[in-house]
Amino acid sequence: MRPRVAGLVAQGALLLTGAASAQVRGSLDVGAGTYRPDRAIPGGIASIAPTLYLDGKSFRLGASGIYSDAPAGRWNFQGSTMAQLRSPELGPLQVEATGQVDITRHFAARGVTAATGELRAYLRPFPGSTIWAARVRGHASALGGRRPLHRSLFGASAKVAGVEIGLSVASSTFDLMGGTSRGTTGNEDTTATGTPTPPLQGGGPANRRMSLTDALLSTRWRVADVDVDLAFGRRFGRNTPELTIWGVSASRSLTSNLALVAGAGRAGSDPVTAVPGARYLVMGLRLRLGPTATAAFRPVAAPADNTPFRVGPSLPAGREVIVRAPGASQVELAGDFTDWVPVPLQPAGDNGWRAVLPIRPGLHRLAVRIDRGAWQAPPGSRPIRNEFGGEVAEIVVE
């Protein structure tokens, strides 16, 4: 018994240590625009969308939501909570396990709750590229009943000439069950738009299986000071109408923790949560939350001459970047402001290496390479893992 208790205490200590070293990050989006649901009256819409994540070395806890309000009291809420565990990297392979609960509530319809578990595997055959596959199983609950949900996902991503390109395919199957339920005619339910949709479950024995597949091509790049995301895809299935889905969004940082965002697109409906498809156009502000955003409000002390890494103030020719690497014969730097193209630094005395680069204010990611070794966070900065399994650092440039 005592060894077992000691083991539990040790596991708890490791978990607390991991949580203590984790970082809280999040954002708050506030926006307004136009919204045209399928087979419903269009109109203006206002929305607020908070997100909050606790990221550790091997885990992530998160919560997000979006509340929107349209004329005539047509409100809608979607919320999600998740817990994720990541395995250590086994060469080019890594595995994630995620549990998630999604909730939807509409002004004129009973809400839906979906609970799912996902197992996902990543393969990184070479730097800058990722191939992944996932399997999701769970159930959706509404109107006093449940129906099973199964989903398979596949995808790949790569970075080419500064442009991130991704391809994903998601195939979902679930049961539609006939019958009657209180408040309905037995053949339809009413979503937030007043559009008839099949009920989740009733009292009859009839059972109809529905399947649909979404194939999506996405890209991300930077134009001047604007980050642009573009997605284009197609929905198809044996018993669902084919539909073209697309979306484009843009974000421009105003300060290190505030950005102007805009988006437009055509979204497909979600039969599981009863969220209708729609065309939309929105604009708003995004407030970033986290250690880097908090640091933006603190006065920055002048760096000492022996600072291992620093980015200087803005000058007409750019910003001076200095990395101190004793004994090095070659130092290179790459970051989002160089489109991740390596830039050689020049010797600057006192074991320093320097370059003058155009770096705009805001949050940036970068890495250095010394004597053709591995890419890593600059000395004196906190290393983090990026989405491709490499080591980088995040800095806030004033």
C-alpha positions, 0 to 999 in steps of 0.5 A, a space after each residue: 500500500 505504501 509504495 502505491 501511495 508514494 507513487 500517487 504522491 509522486 505523480 501528483 507532484 509531477 503534475 503540479 510541477 508541470 502546471 506551475 511551469 505552464 503559461 496561460 494564454 487567451 484572447 477576447 474578440 468583439 465584433 459586429 457585421 452581417 449574417 445571412 443564415 440558410 433559409 432564414 431572415 438575414 440581418 446585423 449581428 454582434 458577437 463576443 468570443 473569449 478563449 483561454 488556454 493553459 499550456 504545459 510541456 505535455 498538456 493543454 487545458 482550454 475553454 472557448 465560446 462565442 455569443 452572438 445576438 441578432 435582431 428580434 432576440 435571435 441569440 446563439 451561444 456555442 461553448 467548448 471545453 477540452 483537456 489534451 495530453 501530448 506524448 514525448 516526441 518519438 523521433 518524427 512521431 508524436 501522439 495526442 489524446 483529447 477529450 472535449 465537450 461542446 454545448 450549443 444553445 439557441 433562442 428558439 430551440 433546445 440545446 445540444 451537448 456533444 462529448 467526444 474523445 480524439 486520438 491523433 498521431 503526427 508524423 514530421 518527415 522533414 522540418 517544416 512539414 507535418 502529416 497527421 491522422 485522427 479518430 474521434 468517437 463520442 455522442 450528441 445529446 438532446 431532447 432526452 436522447 443520445 446518438 453516436 458520433 464517429 469522425 475520421 480526420 486526415 491532414 498535411 501541412 507544409 511551409 513553402 516560400 513563406 506561405 503555410 499550406 494545409 490540406 484536411 479531410 474530415 468524414 463524419 457519420 451519425 444516426 438520425 432517429 425518427 419518432 416524436 418528442 415533446 414540443 415537436 411534430 415528430 418530423 422536425 425541430 426548430 433551430 435558432 433560425 426557425 429552419 426545420 431540421 430532423 430531430 436528434 432522437 424520438 420514440 420511434 424505432 426508425 434509424 437513419 445513418 447520415 454521413 458527410 465529408 468536408 475537404 478543405 485547403 487552407 493557406 496562411 501568409 503575411 502581406 506587409 503588416 497583415 496576416 491573411 488566412 484563406 480556406 476553400 473547400 467542398 462538402 459532399 456525401 451520399 445523403 447530404 447536398 454538396 456545398 462549397 465552403 470558404 473563408 478569408 480573414 485578416 489580422 493587423 496588430 495595432 499594439 503588442 496585445 491589440 489587433 484589428 480583425 476582419 473576416 468573411 465566408 460561407 460556413 456549412 451547417 453542423 447537423 450534430 449541434 444544429 448550428 445552421 450554415 450561413 454567409 457572414 461578414 464581420 469586423 472587430 478587435 482582438 485583445 490578446 491575453 497572456 504573459 507577453 501581453 502583460 509584459 507590454 505594459 511594463 517599462 523595459 529596462 535598458 539592456 546591459 552590454 553583456 545581454 545574451 540576446 536583444 532587439 534594439 529600438 526602431 531606426 530608419 535602417 531597421 532594428 539591430 539584433 545582437 546574439 552573444 555566442 562565445 567561440 562561435 564561427 557562424 551564427 544565423 537567425 530566422 523568424 517570422 519577420 524573415 519568412 523563416 529564411 536564415 539570415 547570417 549575422 556578422 561578428 560585432 566584438 565581445 562574442 557578439 553577432 549582429 544584423 539590422 533587420 526590418 522588424 515591426 512592433 508586436 509578437 514574434 517567433 524566432 530561432 538561431 543556429 550556431 555553427 550549423 547546429 540545431 535551430 534553438 531559442 536565442 540564449 537568455 530567452 525561454 524556449 517553446 515548441 512550435 507546431 512543427 516540433 522545433 524549438 523557438 522563442 516568442 518575444 514582444 518588440 515594442 
